[in-house]
Amino acid sequence: MVSTLLFLLPFLVLYTIIAVYAERKISAFIQDRLGPMEVGYYGILQTVADLLKLLQKEDIVPAAADKPLFKIGPLLIFIPIFLGFSVLPLAPGWSVSPYSTALFFLLAVISLDVIGIVVAGLASHNKYSMLGTMRSAAQIISYEVPLGLSVLAACVLAQSINLQEISYQQGILSQQPSYLLGIKSWGDVSDVGGMLTWNVFRMPILFIAWIIFFIASLAESNRAPFDLPEAESELVAGYQTEYSGFRWAIMMLGEYAMMLLVSFVGVILFWGSWNTPLPNAGPLTLANWTTGSTGSVGFYLWGIFWLVSKTLIMVALQMWVRWTYPRVRIDQLTALSWKFLTPAALLVLVICSLWRLLLV
């Protein structure tokens, strides 16, 4: 477990470097710009140069700050997010900590980073940091409810909270029948595999659950249009205002790691996890070929490839949303959660429960 976690840390750093560069290019494309072009071919080393610059900056601690809490704040943001990766099923039969209650642990971890944000903001003794902290607490508490309800909807279909078991049910390795679009009379498609066995196709109402999950995950990640805790047009940088250099880099690492974590969870619960999107069609056994033989090296490599590919698509979708939609007001943010997303998520959960009962 420890060795795998040590592998994940450099992986997250590398992912963040690539993701920051990708986001700069995506935003440039949307805004009809070129983006980074000077450092390296097509600006590919710009993020590396920025990271080296951050590591050389002076670690400034404000005189009025609570120094111990100020210094530990960024770690309290990053560590819970980092621990969330320890229970993900990274491939068929392979996860760092394959606990049957992994989903509960994951939901708890996703909500814990707000403690680090509160500590970092209040310890800064800055009015902008304090306002950002208050916004972050209100935002994360509000959106944990619809996020949790949307996750429960997927668990109702799978009749399990084990992420590895939920993953197995969405492919040709499933030991349970997968009815096309959740209609029993349309037949079992578990032997066909591919996208037809993913949860959003096994029970189409889960597509609405995924939309709710995706919106809530943007709020949990403090990403635009829900980046109110660090709204630069109002709060300078919110809870990050007094941070610089390496500690600020840890905060950014935590933000991009959270984007990756919630994307992993969304793919595992709704979009087939590590299962192939290609079906078996007559003599073309594409699902079998792109899954591999159980226990072989290809079996694990295909699983990692499909899971990571789908997850990166979700990360790119988050970036597209950030640079497409304007930031909402704080009253609009809370109203969206309590007046619309939470009732909708509760309704979806009830429908999924009734639908599942009819399939039994």
C-alpha positions in Angstrom: 0.0 0.0 0.0 2.8 2.4 1.0 4.8 1.7 -2.2 1.7 2.3 -4.4 0.9 5.6 -2.6 4.5 6.7 -3.1 4.0 5.9 -6.8 0.8 8.0 -6.9 2.5 11.2 -5.6 4.9 11.7 -8.6 2.1 10.6 -10.9 -0.1 13.4 -9.4 2.7 15.9 -9.8 3.2 14.9 -13.5 -0.5 14.9 -14.1 -0.8 18.4 -12.7 2.0 19.7 -14.9 0.3 18.3 -18.0 -3.1 19.4 -16.9 -2.1 23.0 -16.3 -0.5 23.1 -19.7 -3.6 21.5 -21.3 -5.9 23.9 -19.5 -3.9 26.9 -20.8 -4.2 25.6 -24.3 -7.9 24.8 -24.0 -8.6 28.3 -22.6 -6.5 29.8 -25.4 -8.5 27.9 -28.0 -11.8 29.0 -26.6 -10.7 32.6 -26.4 -9.0 32.5 -29.9 -5.5 32.9 -28.5 -2.3 30.8 -28.9 -1.5 30.2 -25.2 2.0 29.3 -24.1 4.4 29.3 -27.1 7.9 30.4 -25.9 9.3 27.8 -23.5 9.9 24.5 -25.3 8.2 23.3 -28.5 4.7 24.9 -28.6 5.2 26.1 -25.0 5.2 22.5 -23.7 7.8 23.3 -21.0 6.0 26.5 -19.7 4.4 24.7 -16.7 7.8 23.1 -15.8 9.4 26.6 -15.8 6.6 28.0 -13.7 7.0 25.1 -11.2 10.8 25.7 -10.9 10.1 29.4 -10.4 7.6 28.6 -7.6 10.1 26.3 -5.8 12.7 29.2 -5.8 10.4 31.8 -4.3 10.7 32.9 -0.7 8.3 31.3 1.7 6.6 34.4 3.2 4.6 34.1 6.3 2.5 37.2 7.2 3.4 38.8 10.6 -0.2 38.7 11.8 -0.7 35.0 10.8 -1.0 32.1 13.1 2.3 30.6 11.9 1.9 26.9 12.7 -1.6 26.7 11.3 -0.6 28.9 8.3 2.2 26.5 7.4 0.2 23.3 7.8 -2.9 24.6 6.0 -1.9 23.6 2.4 -1.0 20.0 3.6 -4.4 19.7 5.3 -6.0 20.5 1.9 -3.8 18.1 -0.1 -3.4 15.0 2.2 -7.2 14.1 2.4 -7.5 14.3 -1.4 -4.3 12.2 -1.8 -5.7 9.6 0.5 -8.8 9.3 -1.6 -6.8 7.7 -4.4 -5.9 4.8 -2.0 -9.3 3.1 -2.5 -9.8 3.5 -6.2 -10.0 0.3 -8.3 -7.3 1.2 -10.8 -7.7 -2.0 -12.8 -9.6 -5.3 -12.6 -8.8 -6.7 -9.2 -6.2 -4.1 -8.4 -6.7 -1.2 -6.0 -4.4 0.1 -3.3 -6.7 -0.6 -0.4 -9.6 -2.9 -1.6 -12.0 -2.3 1.3 -15.6 -3.2 0.8 -16.7 0.2 2.3 -14.3 2.2 0.1 -17.1 4.4 -1.2 -17.9 5.7 2.3 -14.2 6.5 2.9 -14.0 8.2 -0.4 -17.0 10.5 0.3 -15.6 11.4 3.7 -12.2 12.2 2.2 -13.7 14.4 -0.5 -15.4 16.5 2.1 -12.4 16.8 4.4 -10.4 19.2 2.3 -12.7 22.0 3.5 -11.0 21.7 6.9 -7.7 22.6 5.3 -9.3 25.5 3.5 -10.8 26.8 6.7 -7.5 26.5 8.6 -5.5 28.2 5.8 -8.0 31.0 5.5 -8.5 31.8 9.2 -4.8 31.4 10.0 -3.9 34.0 7.4 -5.7 36.8 9.4 -6.7 38.4 6.2 -10.2 39.6 5.5 -10.2 38.3 1.9 -9.0 34.9 3.1 -11.6 34.8 5.8 -14.4 35.6 3.3 -13.1 32.9 1.0 -13.1 30.5 3.8 -16.7 31.2 4.8 -17.8 30.8 1.2 -15.9 27.5 0.8 -17.5 26.0 3.9 -21.0 27.0 2.8 -20.4 25.8 -0.7 -19.0 22.4 0.2 -21.7 21.7 2.8 -24.4 22.6 0.3 -23.2 20.4 -2.5 -22.3 17.4 -0.5 -26.0 16.5 -0.2 -26.8 16.2 -3.9 -23.4 14.6 -4.6 -24.1 12.0 -2.0 -27.6 11.3 -3.2 -26.4 10.9 -6.8 -23.8 8.4 -5.7 -26.4 6.5 -3.7 -28.5 6.2 -6.9 -25.7 4.3 -8.6 -25.2 2.1 -5.5 -28.9 1.2 -5.5 -28.6 -0.2 -9.1 -25.4 -2.1 -8.2 -26.8 -3.3 -4.8 -23.3 -2.7 -3.5 -20.9 0.0 -2.2 -17.8 -1.9 -3.2 -16.2 0.1 -6.0 -14.5 -3.0 -7.5 -17.8 -4.9 -7.5 -19.6 -1.9 -9.1 -16.9 -1.9 -11.8 -17.2 -5.6 -12.5 -20.9 -5.2 -13.1 -20.4 -2.8 -15.9 -18.6 -5.1 -18.4 -18.4 -8.6 -19.8 -17.0 -10.0 -16.6 -20.2 -9.3 -14.7 -21.8 -12.3 -13.0 -25.2 -10.5 -12.9 -27.5 -9.8 -15.9 -27.4 -6.4 -17.5 -30.7 -5.5 -19.1 -30.7 -3.1 -22.1 -31.8 0.3 -20.9 -33.0 -1.3 -17.6 -35.9 -3.1 -19.4 -36.0 -6.8 -18.6 -38.0 -7.8 -21.6 -35.3 -6.3 -23.9 -32.9 -9.0 -22.9 -29.5 -9.5 -21.1 -26.6 -7.8 -22.8 -23.9 -8.8 -20.3 -22.3 -11.0 -23.0 -22.3 -8.2 -25.5 -20.4 -5.9 -23.2 -19.2 -2.4 -24.2 -21.1 0.7 -23.4 -24.4 -1.1 -23.2 -23.4 -2.5 -19.8 -22.3 0.8 -18.3 -24.6 2.1 -15.5 -25.8 5.1 -17.6 -27.2 2.6 -20.2 -28.3 -0.1 -17.7 -30.5 2.5 -16.1 -30.8 5.7 -18.2 -32.1 7.8 -15.2 -28.6 7.5 -13.9 -27.5 9.9 -16.7 -29.4 12.6 -14.8 -27.7 11.4 -11.6 -24.3 11.8 -13.3 -25.2 15.4 -14.4 -26.1 16.2 -10.7 -22.8 14.5 -9.6 -20.8 16.5 -12.2 -22.2 19.8 -11.2 -21.7 19.0 -7.5 -18.2 17.9 -8.1 -17.3 21.2 -9.7 -18.5 22.9 -6.5 -16.5 20.4 -4.4 -13.4 21.2 -6.4 -13.9 24.9 -6.2 -13.9 25.1 -10.0 -15.6 27.8 -12.1 -18.4 28.6 -12.3 -18.3 27.7 -8.6 -14.9 29.1 -7.7 -16.4 31.7 -5.3 -13.9 30.9 -2.4 -11.1 32.3 -4.6 -13.0 34.7 -6.8 -10.1 36.9 -8.0 -12.4 39.7 -9.1 -13.8 40.1 -5.6 -11.4 38.5 -3.1 -8.0 38.9 -4.7 -7.4 35.1 -4.3 -9.7 34.2 -1.4 -8.1 31.7 1.0 -5.0 31.6 -1.1 -4.3 35.4 -0.9 -1.4 35.2 1.6 0.3 32.1 0.1 3.2 32.0 -2.3 5.9 29.8 -3.5 5.9 26.1 -2.5 2.9 26.3 -0.2 0.8 27.9 -3.0 2.0 25.1 -5.3 0.7 22.5 -2.9 -2.7 24.2 -3.0 -2.8 24.1 -6.7 -1.7 20.4 -6.7 -4.6 19.8 -4.3 -7.1 21.5 -6.7 -6.0 19.5 -9.7 -5.8 16.3 -7.7 -9.4 16.9 -6.6 -10.5 17.4 -10.2 -8.8 14.0 -11.1 -10.3 12.2 -8.0 -13.9 13.3 -8.6 -13.5 12.4 -12.3 -12.3 8.9 -11.3 -15.3 8.5 -9.1 -17.7 9.7 -11.8 -16.3 7.3 -14.3 -16.3 4.3 -11.9 -19.9 4.8 -10.8 -21.5 5.9 -14.1 -19.3 5.4 -17.2 -18.1 1.8 -17.0 -15.0 2.2 -14.8 -12.2 0.2 -16.4 -14.4 -1.6 -18.8 -14.1 -1.2 -22.6 -16.6 0.9 -24.6 -16.5 -1.6 -27.5 -19.1 -4.3 -27.7 -19.0 -7.9 -29.0 -20.8 -7.8 -32.4 -21.2 -11.2 -34.0 -17.8 -12.5 -35.1 -16.1 -9.2 -34.0 -15.5 -9.9 -30.3 -14.2 -6.4 -29.6 -15.2 -6.4 -26.0 -13.2 -9.6 -25.3 -10.2 -8.4 -27.3 -10.0 -5.0 -25.6 -10.5 -6.5 -22.1 -7.9 -9.3 -22.3 -7.6 -12.6 -20.7 -8.3 -12.7 -17.0 -5.0 -12.4 -15.0 -2.8 -11.5 -17.9 -0.7 -8.4 -18.2 -2.9 -7.2 -21.0 -5.9 -7.6 -18.8 -4.5 -5.0 -16.3 -3.1 -2.7 -19.0 -6.4 -2.5 -20.9 -8.2 -1.8 -17.6 -5.8 1.1 -16.7 -6.0 2.4 -20.3 -9.8 2.6 -20.4 -10.2 4.0 -16.8 -7.5 6.7 -17.3 -8.7 7.7 -20.8 -12.3 8.2 -19.7 -11.2 10.0 -16.5 -9.0 12.5 -18.6 -12.0 13.2 -20.8 -14.0 14.2 -17.7 -11.1 16.4 -16.5 -11.1 18.1 -20.0 -14.9 18.6 -19.6 -14.3 20.4 -16.3 -11.8 22.7 -18.0 -14.2 23.4 -20.9 -16.9 24.3 -18.4 -14.6 26.7 -16.5 -13.7 28.7 -19.6 -17.2 28.7 -21.0 -19.6 29.7 -18.2 -19.4 32.8 -16.0 -19.0 32.7 -12.3 -22.3 32.5 -10.4 -23.2 34.7 -7.4 -23.1 33.2 -3.9 -27.0 33.3 -3.6 -27.3 31.6 -7.0 -24.8 28.9 -5.9 -26.7 28.0 -2.7 -30.1 28.2 -4.4 -29.0 25.9 -7.2 -28.0 23.3 -4.6 -30.9 23.4 -2.2 -33.8 24.3 -4.5 -32.9 22.3 -7.6 -30.1 19.8 -7.4 -31.0 18.3 -4.0 -34.7 17.7 -4.8 -33.8 16.4 -8.3 -31.2 14.0 -6.8 -33.7 12.8 -4.2 -36.3 12.1 -6.9 -33.7 10.2 -9.0 -32.8 8.1 -6.0 -36.5 7.2 -5.4 -37.0 6.3 -9.1 -33.8 4.2 -9.1 -35.0 2.4 -6.0 -38.4 1.6 -7.5 -36.8 0.6 -10.9 -34.5 -1.7 -9.1 -37.3 -3.4 -7.3 -39.1 -4.0 -10.5 -36.1 -5.7 -12.0 -35.8 -8.2 -9.1 
